[in-house]
Amino acid sequence: MIRDLKKKKENQQEKRRYSILDLSRLGVTVVSPYIAFFMLFLSSDDSIASFKKWTLFAEASTSGGGGGGGFWSYYSVVSPSGIAIAFTAMAGIALAATIVYSRRSSLKSPWSIRKRKHALQPKEWKSLFTEDGKLSDGGVKFMKKVRSGGVDPSIRAEFAPVHQLTVMSACLTDMASTVRKKKENPLEDGKGKGMKACGNGAVKFLNASSLEDVVSGRRSHSTEGGSPEVDDSDILPCDQSHQPLLSSDSVLEGDTDKSAITCEDGSTGESESSDSDSSEELENPPLFASEITEENGIGGDENANSVASGIKGRSKYNADEDFAMWQRIIRVDAVRTNDEWIAYASAQASVSEIKARELAESVCLKEYDHLEPCRIHHAARLVVILEAYTLYDPEIGYCQGMSDLLSPLISVIEDDFLAFWCFAGFMKKARHNFRLDEAGIRRQLNIVSKIIKCKDIHLYKHLEELQAEDCFFVYRMVVVLFRRELNFEQTLCLWEVVWADQAAIRASITKSGWGKMRLKPPPTDDLLLYAIAACVLQRRKQIIEMYGSMDEIMRECHSMAGQLDVWKLLDDAHHLVVNLREKI
Amino acid sequence: MAHRVDHEYEYLFKIVLIGDSGVGKSNILSRYTRNEFCLESKSTIGVEFATRTLQVEGKAVKAQIWDTAGQERYRAITSAYYRGAVGAILVYDITKRQTFDNVQRWLRELRNHADSNIVLMMAGNKSDLNHLRAVSEQDGQALAEKEGLSFLETSALDATNIQKAFQTILTEVYHIVSKKALAAQEAKANASIPGQGTTINVAETSGNTKKGCCST
């Protein structure tokens, strides 16, 4: 690593194009066999390629937390009934906006009463926690509350990270409660204090073109943030993997959090996670993650270097050829993100022009002169995170459409580290949409087709006649999860509901808790596909009577933008779930 | 077989737009079919299409123009759309040398997947950005000649040569189709058997009776 450092100095010029992103501290003590810490930093490696490589270091932590502190500590909460109900699941469901809880015991979807109760307000949200930061009564009240009215957008930023980061760790956790012990409102307060420092510091970091910059960046931002004492070992990447370039501990509360990291019920979490994994078809952890698991095992601090070399060797397989292309396309896509998000992210909207241009320059963004500062900044953040993702998951790399998925996330989440991991969590399922072999997309189109067939054989036969029963006309909806058809707010609402379902499944609420709480319809991993089928079914008459080719149906689907009622869509989707779930 | 369909148009020609990501394919399409241009038009996921009906030598021709995703990842999907296309416009960005260098790859792609008689045109887009030019017009012209393509520099932003590009390719297609049709007729007259010689495939017979040339 020291050698790498020297190489870096020599290659200053070359490296200038690269940003350094260290995400290590967002990793956590997890109970799943997967990664605990990722440390991502730049390393130029002449032996591998002519262009610089990123290196991803991984540090698996022991369940005892040997890897040391982190901000997000995860542990599962076992409810009195013995059913593990993760906070995350609740949070995920909290994301599910506007659900009307129906007490009727019929098979009708609760969504059929679409009058929204008021959304969960920040004050209520706080009141749902006990003094020690846990959800009172195992989260049932919370669940009901959220199911009946959704959540207020103002607390949205708290949920996406909670949900997505747990997806990452693939285990049930109570991350927020730990944080909550320290702060009333972790993300908001955090942003005000430590996280703000991180936000700025991170940006500096991400821009740093040399490790020296990184170090100084780290120092200065630690000071700015007034975070707990930082010892210098933190900033030496080579000093065994346990201390990353930029540790989020200064960002997020500091080392004091280490003590709070507990793994109260590792075994529960582990079994849960394996359950959920098995339930997710085609679930392949990203290449790096799996490699880390294999090679580093649990608590493999000492193997960090060998892991790194393993990763380098592996990434050579396909990244060499494509990374440059991905870099180019990421930049092309980053500058053409629309401005819808601005209204929902006032802090980011007011970013200074200097800061925005600085960041843009540091990530070699071009052709952004026509954009206003906040959009330049947004585009540069997209580049940083998407590029990091290509290294994190080189099997998928970058595929057009991924920026559509990331843009709403970074609008809600101001911190790059957090945003990256949320995105990685989001992609854990969505990555299959972008697979080269199209297996993921075909499977999903197949499900949409099946839903239509089961629900409406007449329509299905018509599609067959047009040779459109493969449902290729909804391809775009599947790939970018309705992002192109819905506006910003609608998209987040839909995604949140989808995440909520997925969270509920991970929490195994399906089998027991769900029934108990009389929350129907049952959650499904494929809610989005039901929604897509629903929107096709909504147009059945038109399709049958007016459209004589697949092209026309596709055109219809593509022209839905701005014309969909997301609540009606979810209502219909839930109806389909209730009625067809067993058959699909 | 060029389909003669009802009163709205006499011919339906399917044209595909191909080329690297970000060269401006979607904007060429929107400029031509809707007279719109959007600097922030998002990446195309899979394929999209729009239509426009125009007059070619006095005949109403409906052009169904398919815009395809530029990224290789989507190639499997987009290449399915080459089938049945009678024309292809291969677009590169004059400010990005690499997109020009990739033209060969796109040609290979077409030769592998498209009809062998497909009419090809190459368009060097973003000609409004002359100050950023990385590919000279001569280079474009030379390549086009070498490969036997017609060539134009276009700008979707200021609409330069957009109409002309489509008019050119559609006219060329029309000539081939009408020549084939004529040959088929003659063959029929001579042999009094149905002509089978059509090698140009024109897009599906959509019994489309909907008017309108714009769509997303």
Chai-1 contact restraints between the chains, C-beta under 6 A:
chainA,res_idxA,chainB,res_idxB,connection_type,confidence,min_distance_angstrom,max_distance_angstrom,comment,restraint_id
A,I329,B,S21,contact,1.0,0.0,6.0,A-B,restraint_1
A,V332,B,S21,contact,1.0,0.0,6.0,A-B,restraint_2
A,V332,B,G22,contact,1.0,0.0,6.0,A-B,restraint_3
A,D333,B,S43,contact,1.0,0.0,6.0,A-B,restraint_4
A,R336,B,E40,contact,1.0,0.0,6.0,A-B,restraint_5
A,R336,B,K42,contact,1.0,0.0,6.0,A-B,restraint_6
A,N338,B,E40,contact,1.0,0.0,6.0,A-B,restraint_7
A,H370,B,L39,contact,1.0,0.0,6.0,A-B,restraint_8
A,C399,B,R73,contact,1.0,0.0,6.0,A-B,restraint_9
A,Q400,B,S43,contact,1.0,0.0,6.0,A-B,restraint_10
A,Q400,B,Q71,contact,1.0,0.0,6.0,A-B,restraint_11
A,G401,B,I45,contact,1.0,0.0,6.0,A-B,restraint_12
A,Y475,B,G46,contact,1.0,0.0,6.0,A-B,restraint_13
A,R476,B,I45,contact,1.0,0.0,6.0,A-B,restraint_14
A,R476,B,G46,contact,1.0,0.0,6.0,A-B,restraint_15
A,V479,B,I45,contact,1.0,0.0,6.0,A-B,restraint_16
A,V480,B,I45,contact,1.0,0.0,6.0,A-B,restraint_17
A,G548,B,S206,contact,1.0,0.0,6.0,A-B,restraint_18
A,G548,B,G207,contact,1.0,0.0,6.0,A-B,restraint_19
A,S549,B,E204,contact,1.0,0.0,6.0,A-B,restraint_20
A,S549,B,S206,contact,1.0,0.0,6.0,A-B,restraint_21
A,R555,B,S215,contact,1.0,0.0,6.0,A-B,restraint_22
A,H558,B,E48,contact,1.0,0.0,6.0,A-B,restraint_23
A,H558,B,T216,contact,1.0,0.0,6.0,A-B,restraint_24
A,S559,B,T216,contact,1.0,0.0,6.0,A-B,restraint_25
